[in-house]
Amino acid sequence: MMITDTTKVFMRNGGLVWRILPYMLVSLLIVGGIAIAVCYPLFKGLAEAGFFAQLGELYYESIFNVRIDQIFASMSDILMSMGQIISANIAEFVPLVIALVLIISIGCSFFVGLAELAIADYLYSNMASNSRLSFSSCFIKNLGKSAKLQLAKLAVVLPVDLLIVAGVVGLLLLFTIQNAILAFFAPFIMVVALVVLVSLRQTLFCMWAPCMMVHNRSVWGALKENFVVMSKNFGTIFSSQLVMTLIYVGLNIATLLFTASAGLLLTIPATMLFAATLGQVAYFSTNGLRFYIDENEIISPKKKEDWEHINALKDII
């Protein structure tokens, strides 16, 4: 039911994808420009060692020979090759690698994330009052709160994201092990681990921004309420996130391979919008808040009194 309602709200606000896309592109260009400027010797050294040519070869082969196991095995080989290049120039490259990771992780998380509260505001007005706001006005109005939220997320969510990335990189090393059985199951293990970890991450934090927007909570007050609501509805939210994360992964991988990456210009901002919409719908649904899913239909979830234990309601009176 939550996924169905989310899909309807997403389709109703699908035009927002075209506002998110240019913002994401500008943010990524800024972060990419800074990364190249600061870490230029690293990029130059990798290019001279043939690293980017190897990446291009993987990309070309993946388009014309779609085999997930071979793609993961090639990615593993590329990581090993990059490790060898860096270890051969360890004194020069290691500080640059650390700088590159910090710039990309912090920069992308902060700058792209600044749009999160604007999206939440846009969706909130549409769901709560059947109105439409300007995305740019939502962005400007919430810029201060957005910056505070993203700084908090750098401390709370970014370490989780880095652990997920480290786990995925570690799983890629499974493809370097010469074992027929392990090689057969490695793609399955890789995809399942990725989907479960990302779903868990989304479940833990998906209602943080909606809580700030709907009830005007402070950054840390919203995080606390997010955890309280999530803990009482973990199974419902996690199962929805699990299904959608599997769809996100499959859709974006298919788009990468079958559209020569061009389709990612649409699917990545659409994924961002759908994930934000799912968090918003989850927050409305678990708090018994009525919301529009189209011009003439209003969803009325169960009120909190219908599912809360009596001990949790003693302070309401």
TORKOL-4160 file (C-alpha; in steps of 0.2 Angstrom, whole numbers, padded with zeros to 4 digits, m for minus):
317
<pt num="1" X="0000" Y="0000" Z="0000"/>
<pt num="2" X="0014" Y="0012" Z="0004"/>
<pt num="3" X="0023" Y="0009" Z="m0012"/>
<pt num="4" X="0006" Y="0011" Z="m0022"/>
<pt num="5" X="0003" Y="0028" Z="m0013"/>
<pt num="6" X="0021" Y="0033" Z="m0016"/>
<pt num="7" X="0020" Y="0029" Z="m0034"/>
<pt num="8" X="0004" Y="0039" Z="m0036"/>
<pt num="9" X="0011" Y="0054" Z="m0027"/>
<pt num="10" X="0027" Y="0053" Z="m0037"/>
<pt num="11" X="0018" Y="0052" Z="m0054"/>
<pt num="12" X="0008" Y="0067" Z="m0049"/>
<pt num="13" X="0024" Y="0077" Z="m0045"/>
<pt num="14" X="0035" Y="0069" Z="m0059"/>
<pt num="15" X="0039" Y="0086" Z="m0067"/>
<pt num="16" X="0050" Y="0090" Z="m0052"/>
<pt num="17" X="0063" Y="0078" Z="m0060"/>
<pt num="18" X="0067" Y="0092" Z="m0072"/>
<pt num="19" X="0070" Y="0104" Z="m0058"/>
<pt num="20" X="0081" Y="0092" Z="m0049"/>
<pt num="21" X="0092" Y="0087" Z="m0064"/>
<pt num="22" X="0100" Y="0104" Z="m0068"/>
<pt num="23" X="0103" Y="0106" Z="m0049"/>
<pt num="24" X="0112" Y="0089" Z="m0048"/>
<pt num="25" X="0122" Y="0093" Z="m0064"/>
<pt num="26" X="0128" Y="0110" Z="m0057"/>
<pt num="27" X="0132" Y="0102" Z="m0040"/>
<pt num="28" X="0142" Y="0088" Z="m0048"/>
<pt num="29" X="0151" Y="0099" Z="m0060"/>
<pt num="30" X="0157" Y="0110" Z="m0045"/>
<pt num="31" X="0162" Y="0096" Z="m0034"/>
<pt num="32" X="0171" Y="0087" Z="m0050"/>
<pt num="33" X="0180" Y="0103" Z="m0054"/>
<pt num="34" X="0186" Y="0105" Z="m0036"/>
<pt num="35" X="0192" Y="0087" Z="m0036"/>
<pt num="36" X="0201" Y="0088" Z="m0052"/>
<pt num="37" X="0210" Y="0104" Z="m0047"/>
<pt num="38" X="0215" Y="0098" Z="m0031"/>
<pt num="39" X="0220" Y="0080" Z="m0036"/>
<pt num="40" X="0226" Y="0084" Z="m0054"/>
<pt num="41" X="0243" Y="0074" Z="m0051"/>
<pt num="42" X="0233" Y="0059" Z="m0046"/>
<pt num="43" X="0222" Y="0059" Z="m0062"/>
<pt num="44" X="0237" Y="0063" Z="m0073"/>
<pt num="45" X="0246" Y="0048" Z="m0065"/>
<pt num="46" X="0231" Y="0036" Z="m0067"/>
<pt num="47" X="0229" Y="0042" Z="m0085"/>
<pt num="48" X="0248" Y="0039" Z="m0089"/>
<pt num="49" X="0246" Y="0021" Z="m0082"/>
<pt num="50" X="0232" Y="0017" Z="m0093"/>
<pt num="51" X="0219" Y="0017" Z="m0079"/>
<pt num="52" X="0206" Y="0027" Z="m0089"/>
<pt num="53" X="0209" Y="0017" Z="m0104"/>
<pt num="54" X="0204" Y="0002" Z="m0094"/>
<pt num="55" X="0189" Y="0010" Z="m0088"/>
<pt num="56" X="0184" Y="0014" Z="m0106"/>
<pt num="57" X="0187" Y="m0003" Z="m0111"/>
<pt num="58" X="0175" Y="m0010" Z="m0097"/>
<pt num="59" X="0162" Y="0003" Z="m0102"/>
<pt num="60" X="0163" Y="m0002" Z="m0121"/>
<pt num="61" X="0163" Y="m0021" Z="m0117"/>
<pt num="62" X="0148" Y="m0019" Z="m0105"/>
<pt num="63" X="0137" Y="m0011" Z="m0118"/>
<pt num="64" X="0139" Y="m0025" Z="m0130"/>
<pt num="65" X="0142" Y="m0040" Z="m0119"/>
<pt num="66" X="0130" Y="m0038" Z="m0104"/>
<pt num="67" X="0135" Y="m0051" Z="m0091"/>
<pt num="68" X="0134" Y="m0046" Z="m0073"/>
<pt num="69" X="0147" Y="m0058" Z="m0067"/>
<pt num="70" X="0160" Y="m0052" Z="m0080"/>
<pt num="71" X="0156" Y="m0034" Z="m0076"/>
<pt num="72" X="0159" Y="m0036" Z="m0058"/>
<pt num="73" X="0175" Y="m0046" Z="m0061"/>
<pt num="74" X="0181" Y="m0032" Z="m0073"/>
<pt num="75" X="0178" Y="m0019" Z="m0059"/>
<pt num="76" X="0187" Y="m0030" Z="m0047"/>
<pt num="77" X="0202" Y="m0030" Z="m0059"/>
<pt num="78" X="0201" Y="m0011" Z="m0061"/>
<pt num="79" X="0201" Y="m0009" Z="m0042"/>
<pt num="80" X="0217" Y="m0020" Z="m0041"/>
<pt num="81" X="0225" Y="m0011" Z="m0055"/>
<pt num="82" X="0222" Y="0006" Z="m0047"/>
<pt num="83" X="0229" Y="m0001" Z="m0030"/>
<pt num="84" X="0245" Y="m0006" Z="m0039"/>
<pt num="85" X="0247" Y="0011" Z="m0047"/>
<pt num="86" X="0244" Y="0020" Z="m0031"/>
<pt num="87" X="0256" Y="0008" Z="m0021"/>
<pt num="88" X="0269" Y="0011" Z="m0034"/>
<pt num="89" X="0268" Y="0030" Z="m0030"/>
<pt num="90" X="0262" Y="0029" Z="m0012"/>
<pt num="91" X="0271" Y="0044" Z="m0005"/>
<pt num="92" X="0263" Y="0055" Z="m0019"/>
<pt num="93" X="0246" Y="0047" Z="m0022"/>
<pt num="94" X="0240" Y="0042" Z="m0005"/>
<pt num="95" X="0237" Y="0060" Z="0002"/>
<pt num="96" X="0228" Y="0064" Z="m0015"/>
<pt num="97" X="0217" Y="0048" Z="m0014"/>
<pt num="98" X="0212" Y="0053" Z="0004"/>
<pt num="99" X="0209" Y="0071" Z="m0002"/>
<pt num="100" X="0199" Y="0064" Z="m0017"/>
<pt num="101" X="0188" Y="0053" Z="m0006"/>
<pt num="102" X="0184" Y="0068" Z="0006"/>
<pt num="103" X="0180" Y="0080" Z="m0008"/>
<pt num="104" X="0169" Y="0068" Z="m0017"/>
<pt num="105" X="0160" Y="0061" Z="m0002"/>
<pt num="106" X="0158" Y="0077" Z="0008"/>
<pt num="107" X="0155" Y="0088" Z="m0008"/>
<pt num="108" X="0142" Y="0077" Z="m0016"/>
<pt num="109" X="0133" Y="0073" Z="0000"/>
<pt num="110" X="0132" Y="0092" Z="0005"/>
<pt num="111" X="0129" Y="0101" Z="m0011"/>
<pt num="112" X="0117" Y="0088" Z="m0019"/>
<pt num="113" X="0108" Y="0086" Z="m0002"/>
<pt num="114" X="0104" Y="0104" Z="m0001"/>
<pt num="115" X="0090" Y="0100" Z="m0012"/>
<pt num="116" X="0082" Y="0087" Z="0000"/>
<pt num="117" X="0073" Y="0099" Z="0011"/>
<pt num="118" X="0066" Y="0109" Z="m0004"/>
<pt num="119" X="0059" Y="0093" Z="m0011"/>
<pt num="120" X="0051" Y="0089" Z="0006"/>
<pt num="121" X="0043" Y="0106" Z="0006"/>
<pt num="122" X="0037" Y="0104" Z="m0012"/>
<pt num="123" X="0030" Y="0087" Z="m0008"/>
<pt num="124" X="0022" Y="0093" Z="0009"/>
<pt num="125" X="0012" Y="0107" Z="0001"/>
<pt num="126" X="0006" Y="0096" Z="m0013"/>
<pt num="127" X="0001" Y="0081" Z="m0001"/>
<pt num="128" X="m0006" Y="0092" Z="0013"/>
<pt num="129" X="m0015" Y="0106" Z="0004"/>
<pt num="130" X="m0016" Y="0100" Z="m0015"/>
<pt num="131" X="m0005" Y="0115" Z="m0020"/>
<pt num="132" X="0010" Y="0117" Z="m0030"/>
<pt num="133" X="0025" Y="0128" Z="m0025"/>
<pt num="134" X="0040" Y="0133" Z="m0035"/>
<pt num="135" X="0055" Y="0122" Z="m0032"/>
<pt num="136" X="0067" Y="0137" Z="m0033"/>
<pt num="137" X="0057" Y="0146" Z="m0020"/>
<pt num="138" X="0057" Y="0131" Z="m0009"/>
<pt num="139" X="0076" Y="0129" Z="m0011"/>
<pt num="140" X="0079" Y="0147" Z="m0006"/>
<pt num="141" X="0067" Y="0148" Z="0008"/>
<pt num="142" X="0074" Y="0132" Z="0016"/>
<pt num="143" X="0092" Y="0135" Z="0012"/>
<pt num="144" X="0098" Y="0139" Z="0030"/>
<pt num="145" X="0089" Y="0124" Z="0037"/>
<pt num="146" X="0095" Y="0113" Z="0023"/>
<pt num="147" X="0113" Y="0118" Z="0027"/>
<pt num="148" X="0111" Y="0113" Z="0045"/>
<pt num="149" X="0102" Y="0097" Z="0040"/>
<pt num="150" X="0116" Y="0092" Z="0028"/>
<pt num="151" X="0130" Y="0097" Z="0041"/>
<pt num="152" X="0121" Y="0085" Z="0053"/>
<pt num="153" X="0120" Y="0072" Z="0040"/>
<pt num="154" X="0139" Y="0073" Z="0036"/>
<pt num="155" X="0141" Y="0068" Z="0055"/>
<pt num="156" X="0128" Y="0055" Z="0055"/>
<pt num="157" X="0124" Y="0048" Z="0038"/>
<pt num="158" X="0140" Y="0050" Z="0029"/>
<pt num="159" X="0150" Y="0037" Z="0039"/>
<pt num="160" X="0136" Y="0025" Z="0036"/>
<pt num="161" X="0137" Y="0028" Z="0017"/>
<pt num="162" X="0156" Y="0026" Z="0018"/>
<pt num="163" X="0154" Y="0010" Z="0027"/>
<pt num="164" X="0142" Y="0004" Z="0013"/>
<pt num="165" X="0154" Y="0009" Z="m0001"/>
<pt num="166" X="0168" Y="0000" Z="0009"/>
<pt num="167" X="0158" Y="m0015" Z="0010"/>
<pt num="168" X="0154" Y="m0015" Z="m0008"/>
<pt num="169" X="0172" Y="m0013" Z="m0013"/>
<pt num="170" X="0177" Y="m0027" Z="m0001"/>
<pt num="171" X="0163" Y="m0038" Z="m0009"/>
<pt num="172" X="0171" Y="m0034" Z="m0027"/>
<pt num="173" X="0187" Y="m0043" Z="m0021"/>
<pt num="174" X="0177" Y="m0059" Z="m0020"/>
<pt num="175" X="0179" Y="m0060" Z="m0039"/>
<pt num="176" X="0198" Y="m0061" Z="m0037"/>
<pt num="177" X="0197" Y="m0077" Z="m0028"/>
<pt num="178" X="0199" Y="m0092" Z="m0040"/>
<pt num="179" X="0185" Y="m0103" Z="m0034"/>
<pt num="180" X="0171" Y="m0109" Z="m0046"/>
<pt num="181" X="0157" Y="m0110" Z="m0033"/>
<pt num="182" X="0162" Y="m0093" Z="m0026"/>
<pt num="183" X="0163" Y="m0085" Z="m0043"/>
<pt num="184" X="0145" Y="m0092" Z="m0047"/>
<pt num="185" X="0137" Y="m0085" Z="m0031"/>
<pt num="186" X="0147" Y="m0069" Z="m0030"/>
<pt num="187" X="0136" Y="m0058" Z="m0041"/>
<pt num="188" X="0121" Y="m0064" Z="m0031"/>
<pt num="189" X="0130" Y="m0060" Z="m0014"/>
<pt num="190" X="0135" Y="m0043" Z="m0021"/>
<pt num="191" X="0118" Y="m0038" Z="m0026"/>
<pt num="192" X="0109" Y="m0044" Z="m0011"/>
<pt num="193" X="0121" Y="m0036" Z="0001"/>
<pt num="194" X="0120" Y="m0019" Z="m0008"/>
<pt num="195" X="0101" Y="m0020" Z="m0008"/>
<pt num="196" X="0100" Y="m0024" Z="0010"/>
<pt num="197" X="0113" Y="m0011" Z="0016"/>
<pt num="198" X="0105" Y="0003" Z="0006"/>
<pt num="199" X="0087" Y="m0002" Z="0011"/>
<pt num="200" X="0093" Y="m0002" Z="0029"/>
<pt num="201" X="0101" Y="0015" Z="0027"/>
<pt num="202" X="0085" Y="0022" Z="0019"/>
<pt num="203" X="0074" Y="0015" Z="0033"/>
<pt num="204" X="0085" Y="0023" Z="0046"/>
<pt num="205" X="0085" Y="0040" Z="0039"/>
<pt num="206" X="0071" Y="0042" Z="0026"/>
<pt num="207" X="0059" Y="0052" Z="0038"/>
<pt num="208" X="0072" Y="0065" Z="0045"/>
<pt num="209" X="0068" Y="0078" Z="0032"/>
<pt num="210" X="0049" Y="0076" Z="0032"/>
<pt num="211" X="0049" Y="0077" Z="0051"/>
<pt num="212" X="0058" Y="0094" Z="0050"/>
<pt num="213" X="0046" Y="0100" Z="0036"/>
<pt num="214" X="0029" Y="0094" Z="0043"/>
<pt num="215" X="0031" Y="0098" Z="0061"/>
<pt num="216" X="0045" Y="0111" Z="0060"/>
<pt num="217" X="0056" Y="0101" Z="0071"/>
<pt num="218" X="0075" Y="0106" Z="0074"/>
<pt num="219" X="0088" Y="0095" Z="0065"/>
<pt num="220" X="0091" Y="0084" Z="0080"/>
<pt num="221" X="0073" Y="0084" Z="0087"/>
<pt num="222" X="0068" Y="0078" Z="0069"/>
<pt num="223" X="0081" Y="0064" Z="0070"/>
<pt num="224" X="0075" Y="0059" Z="0087"/>
<pt num="225" X="0057" Y="0058" Z="0081"/>
<pt num="226" X="0062" Y="0050" Z="0065"/>
<pt num="227" X="0070" Y="0035" Z="0075"/>
<pt num="228" X="0055" Y="0034" Z="0086"/>
<pt num="229" X="0042" Y="0033" Z="0072"/>
<pt num="230" X="0054" Y="0021" Z="0062"/>
<pt num="231" X="0056" Y="0009" Z="0077"/>
<pt num="232" X="0038" Y="0007" Z="0079"/>
<pt num="233" X="0035" Y="0004" Z="0060"/>
<pt num="234" X="0052" Y="m0004" Z="0055"/>
<pt num="235" X="0045" Y="m0019" Z="0046"/>
<pt num="236" X="0033" Y="m0010" Z="0035"/>
<pt num="237" X="0045" Y="0004" Z="0030"/>
<pt num="238" X="0060" Y="m0008" Z="0028"/>
<pt num="239" X="0050" Y="m0020" Z="0017"/>
<pt num="240" X="0045" Y="m0005" Z="0006"/>
<pt num="241" X="0062" Y="0001" Z="0005"/>
<pt num="242" X="0069" Y="m0016" Z="0001"/>
<pt num="243" X="0057" Y="m0018" Z="m0014"/>
<pt num="244" X="0061" Y="m0001" Z="m0021"/>
<pt num="245" X="0080" Y="m0002" Z="m0018"/>
<pt num="246" X="0080" Y="m0018" Z="m0029"/>
<pt num="247" X="0070" Y="m0008" Z="m0042"/>
<pt num="248" X="0082" Y="0007" Z="m0041"/>
<pt num="249" X="0097" Y="m0004" Z="m0043"/>
<pt num="250" X="0090" Y="m0014" Z="m0057"/>
<pt num="251" X="0083" Y="0001" Z="m0066"/>
<pt num="252" X="0099" Y="0011" Z="m0065"/>
<pt num="253" X="0111" Y="m0003" Z="m0070"/>
<pt num="254" X="0099" Y="m0007" Z="m0085"/>
<pt num="255" X="0099" Y="0011" Z="m0090"/>
<pt num="256" X="0118" Y="0012" Z="m0089"/>
<pt num="257" X="0121" Y="m0003" Z="m0100"/>
<pt num="258" X="0107" Y="m0001" Z="m0113"/>
<pt num="259" X="0106" Y="0018" Z="m0115"/>
<pt num="260" X="0125" Y="0021" Z="m0116"/>
<pt num="261" X="0123" Y="0030" Z="m0099"/>
<pt num="262" X="0112" Y="0043" Z="m0107"/>
<pt num="263" X="0096" Y="0038" Z="m0098"/>
<pt num="264" X="0105" Y="0040" Z="m0081"/>
<pt num="265" X="0101" Y="0059" Z="m0083"/>
<pt num="266" X="0083" Y="0054" Z="m0080"/>
<pt num="267" X="0084" Y="0039" Z="m0069"/>
<pt num="268" X="0095" Y="0046" Z="m0056"/>
<pt num="269" X="0085" Y="0062" Z="m0052"/>
<pt num="270" X="0069" Y="0051" Z="m0053"/>
<pt num="271" X="0077" Y="0039" Z="m0040"/>
<pt num="272" X="0081" Y="0054" Z="m0029"/>
<pt num="273" X="0063" Y="0060" Z="m0030"/>
<pt num="274" X="0055" Y="0043" Z="m0028"/>
<pt num="275" X="0066" Y="0040" Z="m0012"/>
<pt num="276" X="0061" Y="0057" Z="m0005"/>
<pt num="277" X="0042" Y="0054" Z="m0009"/>
<pt num="278" X="0043" Y="0037" Z="m0001"/>
<pt num="279" X="0050" Y="0045" Z="0015"/>
<pt num="280" X="0036" Y="0058" Z="0015"/>
<pt num="281" X="0022" Y="0045" Z="0012"/>
<pt num="282" X="0030" Y="0034" Z="0026"/>
<pt num="283" X="0030" Y="0049" Z="0038"/>
<pt num="284" X="0012" Y="0054" Z="0034"/>
<pt num="285" X="0005" Y="0036" Z="0034"/>
<pt num="286" X="0014" Y="0031" Z="0051"/>
<pt num="287" X="0008" Y="0047" Z="0059"/>
<pt num="288" X="m0010" Y="0046" Z="0053"/>
<pt num="289" X="m0009" Y="0062" Z="0043"/>
<pt num="290" X="m0022" Y="0063" Z="0028"/>
<pt num="291" X="m0014" Y="0067" Z="0011"/>
<pt num="292" X="m0019" Y="0070" Z="m0007"/>
<pt num="293" X="m0013" Y="0057" Z="m0020"/>
<pt num="294" X="m0022" Y="0066" Z="m0034"/>
<pt num="295" X="m0034" Y="0080" Z="m0037"/>
<pt num="296" X="m0049" Y="0071" Z="m0030"/>
<pt num="297" X="m0043" Y="0057" Z="m0019"/>
<pt num="298" X="m0037" Y="0059" Z="m0001"/>
<pt num="299" X="m0029" Y="0045" Z="0009"/>
<pt num="300" X="m0034" Y="0044" Z="0027"/>
<pt num="301" X="m0021" Y="0032" Z="0036"/>
<pt num="302" X="m0025" Y="0025" Z="0053"/>
<pt num="303" X="m0024" Y="0038" Z="0067"/>
<pt num="304" X="m0010" Y="0035" Z="0080"/>
<pt num="305" X="m0022" Y="0031" Z="0093"/>
<pt num="306" X="m0028" Y="0016" Z="0083"/>
<pt num="307" X="m0011" Y="0008" Z="0084"/>
<pt num="308" X="m0001" Y="0015" Z="0098"/>
<pt num="309" X="0000" Y="0006" Z="0115"/>
<pt num="310" X="m0010" Y="0014" Z="0129"/>
<pt num="311" X="0006" Y="0018" Z="0139"/>
<pt num="312" X="0013" Y="0028" Z="0124"/>
<pt num="313" X="m0003" Y="0039" Z="0125"/>
<pt num="314" X="m0003" Y="0044" Z="0143"/>
<pt num="315" X="0006" Y="0060" Z="0140"/>
<pt num="316" X="m0007" Y="0066" Z="0127"/>
<pt num="317" X="m0021" Y="0070" Z="0139"/>
